[in-house]
């Protein structure tokens, strides 16, 4: 005589595996920008004399986190947020350069401005506590 198959009863631990793995993947993708090395790029001149650079917005850092431009030139920054979950922002809060651009999830935005006088200008993400977690960079303006 054969026995009927035993019905499968889901185990609570097994039901938690998928959400735990997903949470771990999200957390690993949200690394801090504190202590990250400086990644620098010199903005490239276009045919129209505009200096251009691309900045990737990650959780919680900018790549590159140092952009070099020249005073008095038009600068165009292409900002790309590859995050599926977290919006970001690029903000300059200086009397010589005041600019703020939000970038939604999986979005790209361009910002244009005239580079101020030579010096270093900090930029940061003002969303939540992203700047405190290291989401900062510097715009270096050469003569």
KOLGUPA-985713 format. One record per atom (N, C-alpha, C, CB): x, y, z. Coordinates in steps of 0.001 Angstrom, whole numbers, padded with zeros to 6 digits, always signed. Glycine has a CB too. Example, Ala and Ser with C-alpha at 12.3 -4.5 7.8 and 13.67 -1.06 7.14 Angstrom:
KOLGUPA-985713
+013190-005690+007800+012300-004500+007800+013200-003300+007800+011308-004473+009046+012850-002250+007080+013670-001060+007140+012900+000030+007870+014084-000598+005725
//
This chain:
KOLGUPA-985713
+000823-001172+000000+000000+000000+000000+000876+001247+000000-000941-000009+001196+000545+002182-000849+001320+003413-000902+000648+004487-000071+001495+003885-002349+001490+005287+000493+000978+006373+001334+000773+007611+000471+001951+006678+002518-000221+008390+000759-000407+009639+000011+000723+010610+000358-001801+010279+000326+001099+011461-000587+002187+012410-000316+001830+013349+000831+002512+013225-001574+002835+013657+001591+002654+014581+002707+002597+015999+002158+003800+014434+003758+001591+016772+002554+001511+018149+002038+002685+018978+002552+000170+018813+002447+003216+019874+001674+004326+020759+002051+003788+021937+002839+005100+021253+000800+004380+022150+003949+004020+023292+004785+005200+024248+004749+003668+022855+006264+004995+025491+004304+006126+026410+004235+006695+026691+005622+005707+027718+003565+007980+026715+005689+008644+027015+006953+008823+028520+007064+010015+026283+007060+008631+029061+008248+008817+030513+008416+010230+030961+008043+008519+030916+009861+011228+030179+008378+012613+030565+008062+012821+030635+006555+013613+029568+008689+012273+029682+005824+012433+029672+004369+011747+030879+003739+011867+028374+003775+010633+031298+004324+009905+032447+003788+010677+033749+003975+008542+032557+004450+011619+033761+004897+012402+034972+005158+013664+035073+004315+012775+035028+006607+014054+034006+003666+015319+034007+002918+015321+035049+001805+015584+032624+002327+014309+035089+000988+014275+036020-000142+014315+037476+000328+013021+035779-000987+013466+037880+001302+013559+039278+001756+014914+039607+002383+012456+039568+002760+015508+038663+003097+016815+038925+003716+017905+039096+002666+017190+037788+004672+017878+038275+001639+018859+038394+000561+018674+039726-000167+018731+037210-000432+017434+040115-000404+017168+041403-001068+017649+042567-000209+015662+041559-001369+017398+042523+001090+017853+043580+001984+019372+043656+002015+017310+043356+003392+020045+042524+002032+021503+042496+002018+022039+043124+000737+022015+041056+002160+021432+042819-000389+021871+043400-001662+021717+044911-001663+021084+042798-002823+020614+045408-001109+020393+046851-001036+021437+047494-000138+018977+047162-000519+021685+046885+001018+022657+047452+001957+024064+047459+001374+022645+046669+003266+024443+046435+000666+025774+046399+000063+025914+047469-001014+026056+045014-000529+024827+047807-001675+024859+048838-002694+024836+050240-002106+023704+048663-003630+024600+050355-000831+024503+051650-000161+025733+051897+000700+023230+051723+000696+026890+051769+000105+028106+051955+000884+028351+053432+001154+029305+051342+000161+029031+053691+002232+029337+055055+002632+030391+055663+001716+029811+055093+004085+030324+056976+001562+031337+057690+000800+032500+058126+001670+030729+058890+000123+032394+057910+002978+033467+058307+003886+034710+057469+003614+033024+058158+005360+035829+058141+003510+037091+057437+003297+037337+056991+001867+037143+056259+004177+036465+057334+000940+036679+056949-000460+037817+057772-001041+035383+057141-001299+038577+057195-001951+039676+057953-002567+039152+059067-003469+040582+057015-003374+039989+060043-003710+039627+061135-004621+039707+060617-006048+040561+062380-004425+038620+060797-006770+038559+060465-008200+038339+061780-008925+037406+059410-008530+039315+062184-009704+039282+063501-010333+039098+063385-011841+040561+064273-010017+038437+064403-012402+038295+064485-013850+038442+065946-014259+036921+063900-014323+039158+066175-015347+039220+067505-015956+038071+067583-016946+040617+067774-016659+037249+068608-016807+036122+068770-017725+036657+068905-019152+035255+070013-017335+035996+068262-020091+036416+068275-021488+035770+069447-022218+036056+066943-022179+036563+070089-023081+036036+071182-023902+035308+070611-025101+037167+072131-024359+034107+071133-025350+033371+070747-026540+033654+071719-027676+031871+070685-026249+033121+071453-028858+033285+072351-030006+032694+073729-029728+032629+071748-031249+031742+073781-028801+031077+075037-028471+031731+075749-027279+029612+074779-028174+032947+075321-026893+033718+075904-025782+033082+075693-024413+033898+077376-026012+032152+074778-024329+031552+074432-023039+032394+073307-022426+030035+073997-023201+032712+073451-021150+033433+072396-020442+032414+071418-019874+034339+072985-019309+032588+070127-020197+031607+069118-019802+032246+068014-018963+030941+068515-021038+031460+067557-017972+031866+066407-017158+030614+065646-016757+032682+066853-015893+030792+064350-016556+029688+063485-016122+029973+063055-014691+029519+062234-017069+028951+063141-013842+029071+062721-012453+028003+061665-012175+028930+063938-011478+028440+060514-011688+027525+059444-011280+027194+059650-009810+028150+058018-011528+025915+059609-009471+025465+059769-008097+025134+058389-007544+024232+060728-008007+025947+057952-006601+025782+056634-005981+025318+056831-004539+027117+055810-006033+025042+055725-003880+024704+055782-002462+025952+055425-001682+023516+054822-002108+026615+056213-001078+026472+057622-000789+027740+058338-001225+026184+057858+000712+027996+058444-002492+029183+059119-002999+028970+059565-004445+030409+058198-002898+029821+060513-004861+029855+060992-006236+031052+060351-006934+029935+062556-006292+030921+060037-008207+032015+059492-008999+032072+060239-010319+031843+057962-009228+033031+061097-010579+034157+061470-009723+033695+062426-008608+035281+062127-010567+034547+062590-007615+034229+063496-006518+035081+064767-006567+034428+062786-005182+035785+064947-007669+036584+066162-007903+036520+066469-009396+038087+065983-007416+036045+067676-009730+035916+068091-011123+036704+069389-011306+034408+068278-011527+037555+069415-012319+038407+070582-012575+037893+071323-013812+039900+070155-012768+037650+072648-013650+037164+073508-014730+037968+074810-014728+035632+073798-014573+037629+075718-015631+038327+077000-015740+037377+078171-015500+038985+077133-017118+037882+079169-014786+037086+080346-014413+036517+081046-015640+037935+081328-013604+035268+081481-015508+034625+082250-016564+034052+081422-017698+035586+083206-017118+034314+080144-017731+033801+079271-018801+032419+078736-018448+034770+078098-019057+031655+078418-019475+030384+077725-019266+030701+076269-018962+029435+077855-020518+030093+075750-017905+030305+074372-017472+028973+073645-017559+030892+074308-016020+029002+072436-018092+027814+071584-018122+028144+070277-017421+027331+071328-019586+027425+070004-016352+027579+068748-015631+026396+067844-015954+027690+068991-014099+026686+066624-016370+025655+065618-016582+025621+064764-015327+025928+064752-017873+024478+064760-014672+024306+064059-013402+023448+062828-013640+023663+064985-012325+023985+061652-013311+023228+060412-013507+023083+059681-012174+023923+059498-014557+021842+059414-011804+021535+058641-010599+021109+057251-011039+020418+059331-009733+021961+056266-010808+021664+054897-011203+020881+054113-010171+022923+054185-011496+020561+054724-009046+019875+054025-007962+018422+053719-008316+019934+054852-006685+018000+052533-007940+016591+052149-008121+015709+052669-006994+016465+050631-008209+016324+052926-005827+015532+053225-004641+015673+054637-004101+015889+052284-003583+016823+055274-004310+017126+056503-003589+017307+057693-004537+018379+056315-002748+016563+058782-004324+016821+059999-005088+018071+060685-004537+015595+060959-005037+018708+061495-005357+019898+062227-004927+019801+063668-005396+021187+061564-005470+020835+064433-005091+020861+065847-005393+022311+066288-005475+020081+066665-004331+022581+067319-006254+023896+067968-006281+023652+069427-005934+024621+067810-007693+024318+069886-004868+024125+071240-004378+025465+071933-004181+023334+071229-003071+025560+073162-004675+026648+074083-004347+026009+075161-003487+027356+074691-005653+026554+075387-002305+025990+076405-001419+027096+077384-001037+025351+075757-000144+027500+078185-002013+028569+079160-001811+028066+080496-002346+029909+078716-002525+028550+081584-001776+028089+082897-002257+028471+083117-003724+028681+084025-001387+029552+082476-004185+029979+082632-005575+029323+081620-006510+031483+082504-005667+028789+080543-005946+028171+079496-006755+027059+078845-005950+029219+078440-007206+025830+079195-006285+024666+078655-005595+023810+077920-006621+023850+079786-004876+023704+076608-006449+023020+075773-007431+022544+074510-006739+023949+075434-008634+021365+074030-007115+020859+072780-006563+020051+072066-007635+019998+073031-005292+020386+070803-007888+019665+070016-008890+019347+068642-008313+020494+069884-010201+018066+068336-008211+017646+067006-007763+017651+066061-008949+016239+067051-007104+017986+064797-008667+018033+063769-009710+017292+062552-009174+019522+063408-010115+016160+062262-009779+015341+061136-009341+015992+059800-009634+013990+061192-009998+015357+058751-009164+015856+057390-009355+015927+057057-010845+014957+056372-008617+017093+056510-011239+017327+056092-012629+017123+057240-013614+016401+054936-012993+017507+058445-013233+017340+059629-014080+018679+060283-014362+016393+060636-013421+018693+061114-015391+019862+061908-015755+019404+063342-015982+020574+061331-017029+020146+064289-015428+019864+065715-015623+021163+066420-015975+019214+066349-014350+021032+067527-016699+022191+068365-017010+021993+069730-016358+022390+068509-018557+023084+070275-015827+023057+071616-015268+024166+072426-015924+023220+071589-013716+023860+073696-016198+024847+074612-016790+025005+075818-015895+024427+075050-018219+026240+076287-015800+026547+077481-015028+027878+078025-015511+026583+077180-013501+028161+079251-015136+029457+079852-015448+030365+079620-014253+029326+081386-015778+031540+079058-014512+032481+078782-013430+032885+080091-012759+033731+078031-013961+032846+080135-011442+033205+081357-010712+034721+081582-010713+032685+081285-009265+035168+082499-009886+036596+082812-009797+037370+081595-009281+036831+084037-008870+038683+081559-009552+039491+080400-009142+039351+080096-007647+040963+080644-009479+039328+078820-007351+039192+078356-005970+038584+076966-005952+038328+079332-005141+038239+076515-004757+037600+075209-004586+036206+075410-003997+038459+074280-003671+035229+074746-004599+033829+074889-004209+033266+073509-003907+033000+075596-005324+032821+073320-002664+032284+072026-002265+030892+071823-002851+032243+071908-000734+030630+070591-003296+029265+070202-003640+028906+068993-002786+029120+069882-005178+027606+068794-002589+027138+067729-001715+025718+067355-002091+027216+068154-000235+025251+066239-001526+023862+065812-001690+023114+066215-000427+023754+064259-001954+022065+067022-000577+021323+067457+000609+020139+066551+000970+020823+068856+000397+019992+065432+000281+018917+064496+000594+019262+063761+001893+018694+063484-000580+018347+063770+002839+018544+063043+004099+019886+063365+004730+018435+061543+003868+020580+062330+005138+021902+062497+005753+023010+062055+004798+021989+061698+007067+022761+062145+003499+023734+061673+002516+025080+062389+002640+023183+061859+001113+025065+063705+002823+026331+064450+002947+027109+063977+004174+026064+065979+003041+026433+063717+005273+027105+063234+006484+027718+061857+006269+026123+063186+007655+027159+061112+005327+027681+059779+005019+028792+059846+003974+026553+058867+004527+029183+061058+003594+030313+061221+002687+029969+061599+001268+031076+059994+002658+028711+061914+000986+028322+062260-000378+028649+063726-000631+026810+061980-000618+029951+063952-000856+030493+065300-001077+031544+065243-002165+031095+065888+000230+031823+066393-002728+032877+066495-003718+033348+067928-003790+032400+066005-005093+034258+068205-004728+034782+069555-004872+034921+069908-006354+036139+069690-004151+034516+071123-006668+034738+071695-007985+035973+072566-007864+033490+072513-008499+037013+072243-008610+038251+073023-008591+038207+073942-009810+039541+072091-008602+038280+075255-009559+038235+076230-010644+039633+076820-010805+037171+077354-010364+040204+076586-011981+041526+077121-012302+041389+078441-013046+042336+076114-013141+042455+079258-013052+042384+080556-013795+042183+080329-015286+043680+081390-013572
//
